[in-house]
Amino acid sequence: MATTTATTRTRQHRVRDVLAVGRPAFWVVSIVPYYVGILLATRQLIPPLEEWPRLIVGAVVMGPLVWLAVLAVNDAYDLPSDRLNPRKAKSPLLDGRITLRAAKRLAFAAAVAAVGISLHVGVVFALGVLLAVLLGYAYSVPPVRLKTRAGFDVAVNALALGAFGPLAGWAAINPDLSDFPWLMGLQGTLAAVGLYLPTTLADLEADRAAGYHTIAVRYGARTTYRLGYGAWIAAAALSVILAATDTIIPRSMLALEVVMVPVLVVAYRKLIGPRQSFKGIIVLSSLFLLPCATFALTYTGVM
């Protein structure tokens, strides 16, 4: 009995450690854009019931599996800076709960599972997942290691979150990407740049000490902040233009856009600064959900 209990506890601890590497809090960051792509393709808040099995499989791939694949390999190759970063103090790799070798194996297994399972959604979707995993490896693994190449570090993350997520949701419904509303991909990418750049400021000192030439290390906190702020303003302005021209965003949202854009621009200024914490990003992202939810309701004809 005691042996069985100990074995159960060991398994629970392993699951807990794997989840810690996979960061469940991050899953929503890709699942929400994935849902947006589904909404754009179906024009329905709730997709047809016959599509649910494939779409749920796609959500599992986009959330737990892809994030585990890219974060495990990132943790494995970021150990030098993570040891200097108080924010990473509870990482399973730092305190020995997961070994470096195990992290790499975990990343590979999650990547294979993500690509393999994604074939049940569709070939185009699976090709996109394969590209996302390869970019994740290119971001972290030498000699490419795009994380340490200023500009590429931002591009990989912004495109993955702002454009790839909606594209994946669209492809899960409709593998023909020719009708995808690319301006929404641009708007999402600009917003993702605005939200991602402050995260590089949170790790600036640790990355600088480890010799990682991220965009924040190369250009400094103030310039990096201004670039993020500029991208955020551009994303907000584009949403007004799209609403005013009745392009993707319904014209009925124009009044809300005119009100919310100044609020979001001022909120960025107040909540996010050169000395960044993740709290401000979380609050700003939550505020951004208001116009997103209104778009979903108007685009689908509910409002």
Steps between C-alpha positions, in 0.01 A plus 500: 500500500779739597688417179190569290445834672862600446478403132182705459664802661803463274278496193309803624825688551616409150174624351531819704856556376403439137213747537740753654719475189195526272368813682119446486450876540652543151258264327226761477744728312480269198154347551324841491650596159422144383137558597506835318602318182210257546263793551629674186452183295153408629352840596354317801574545870458127548617288205281218363487198730635266230822705497559479875706177513759634252499847654555362852792294371635817341467687830697228681772528239507883504495516879674228704703321231649788301577702811662201671711433191632856465528586870681182602767552234518870588554420869771250407703758307422798724653360817790752512263798514232323705754446779537880515130576473297513825179455295618152402601392851230232520582342164509118525832499315667736745424298811566163337142370487550456124841435351633673190489174308141434610394851391637443150328162479178654622522773236560246223216273615256793521606622155449158341164462676388849391577438133367145500173579675448814288459277193158407640401865453633532146815502289519879469453535877771238560744680269440818698564320828822354358611851398416633848704226668795555267490874571489421871815293465665765281420755770678303771756258356851600384641582255187674366367611841278782381441609859847656501455674163336836565190542290461133416412431864204738470396386152479131595281562805281771347426304183441180696245665729351771279478323165560128542232453768212638289637323192498170688138549605403589144684197360327271749171600333609590149837379363476755216692800637440723197191656661661555839465868610869584498446851635382340824826305505687829465297664774556203730873498428534871581311449827721199579814711442362759740436238767813289442766773507433589867566136595855540371542789744405275792797272417737776387756480780517120501533486120768771502699317769478175301614672180169454312458772239124532514334812362484648851871435559600649165283813502445557870187525708375839381529432126349153538210650692443761229500235228237303691292811560520592131385154394212517749388839364525368143284198589241725663497742206460214252194375689338843462578505126356151453181597685468832313529323164281206609790265422478185715415707807133606464438875468259471793810464721646834391359695795644247747835503319515879514442484876715197580807587292598804713428295814728216383774742392494683834478170690817378328677816611379464857534123546819427306833674530874445446518321837247233421313246707256245364214640709459798268495277192230280653280799588545654154422168328183467708393850397567410135247216530210749511522613135590142401183364661292775339652415161405134549140594579462745210687290244273203567184712496414455867509881552 
